[in-house]
Amino acid sequence: MTEEKKAEETKTETVKVEEKKEEKKVETKIELSAKMKSVMETIEKMTVIELADFVKALEEKFGVSAQAAMAMPALSSGAAGQAGAAQEEKTAFTIVLADIGANKIQVIKEIRAITTLGLKEAKTLVESAPKPVKEGATKEEADKIKAQLEKVGAKVELK
């Protein structure tokens, strides 16, 4: 190869690499209203502790939960007691199929009715018990599913 071709290929490769870098840098920007900008400025001025308290207040007021990957501050003994009390009032349950019992086919049918699994996936789930059937279910939903499965002879645990 001539030196000109090598230089040209190097330039082409460099351009391709730069184009890929530029593609990765593309960010979607959200336009904020005046109110949103004001709130954002206020939040930027808050300390971490103030922000944590603010998030807790929002969670309580609106009945929601902020699911962020944030480092939890060390709990004091009083806060640890409150955290233990909060765990007792569980709102999300995991339904675990502990044992299928004698009616394997009926259990598979119920699993298919409860979940969106196909026949093969439901059969695999049932045969690999103990296995979670559904996660994040409400108390009422968990009790209903437990009753359905126990009706056909399966043993179910709520966690």
CORLIN-V200431 format. One record per residue. PHI is phi as a letter, one per 40 degrees, with the letter a starting at -180 (* if undefined). OMEGA is omega in degrees with one decimal (none if undefined). NEAR is the number of other ideal C-beta (glycine too) atoms within 10 Angstrom. Layout:
PHI/OMEGA/NEAR  PHI/OMEGA/NEAR
This chain:
*/177.3/7  c/-179.1/7  c/179.8/7  c/179.7/8  c/178.7/9  c/179.3/10  c/179.7/10  c/178.5/12  c/177.9/11  c/178.0/10  c/-179.8/10  c/178.9/10  c/178.7/10  c/179.1/10  c/179.5/10  c/179.1/10  c/179.0/10  c/177.9/10  c/178.9/10  c/178.3/10  c/-179.9/9  c/178.6/9  c/-179.4/8  c/-177.3/8  c/-178.2/7  c/-179.7/6  b/174.5/5  c/-179.7/4  b/179.6/5  c/177.5/5  c/-178.0/6  b/175.4/11  c/180.0/8  c/178.5/7  c/-178.8/8  c/177.7/11  c/179.2/11  c/178.7/11  c/179.8/12  c/178.9/11  c/179.3/9  c/-179.9/10  c/179.8/11  c/-177.7/8  c/-177.5/9  c/171.9/12  c/-179.6/8  c/-178.9/10  c/177.7/9  c/179.8/11  c/178.6/14  c/177.7/15  c/179.7/12  c/179.2/13  c/178.7/14  c/179.4/11  c/177.9/10  c/178.9/12  c/-179.0/12  c/-176.2/9  c/-174.2/8  b/177.0/8  g/179.7/7  b/179.0/9  b/177.1/10  c/-178.5/10  c/180.0/6  b/177.4/6  c/-178.6/4  b/176.4/11  c/-180.0/6  c/175.4/7  c/179.8/10  c/-178.1/7  c/172.6/12  c/-177.3/9  c/177.6/6  c/179.7/8  c/178.7/11  c/177.0/11  c/177.8/11  c/178.5/11  c/177.6/11  c/178.2/10  c/179.8/9  c/179.6/10  c/179.0/8  c/179.7/6  c/-175.4/6  c/-179.8/11  b/179.2/10  b/-176.0/12  b/172.3/21  b/-179.5/14  c/-176.3/22  b/174.4/18  c/-175.4/25  c/-177.3/13  a/-176.0/12  c/-179.6/24  g/-174.0/16  c/-175.0/9  b/-176.2/14  d/-177.2/16  c/178.4/11  c/178.5/16  c/177.6/25  c/179.4/21  c/179.6/15  c/178.3/23  c/178.7/26  c/179.8/17  c/-178.1/11  c/-176.0/18  b/176.5/14  b/-177.3/7  c/173.9/17  c/-177.2/10  d/-177.5/11  c/-179.2/8  c/179.0/14  c/179.0/21  c/178.7/17  c/178.8/13  c/-178.4/20  c/-177.8/22  c/-179.0/12  b/179.1/10  c/4.7/18  c/-175.0/12  a/176.6/14  c/178.1/12  c/-178.9/24  a/179.7/16  b/176.5/11  g/-179.3/11  c/175.8/20  c/-179.1/11  d/-178.6/12  c/-179.4/9  c/179.7/15  c/178.8/21  c/180.0/15  c/-179.7/14  c/178.6/23  c/179.8/21  c/179.5/10  c/-177.1/16  c/178.8/23  c/177.8/13  c/-179.7/11  c/172.5/18  h/179.3/15  c/174.1/24  b/-173.4/15  b/175.1/20  b/174.7/14  b/-179.5/14  b/none/10
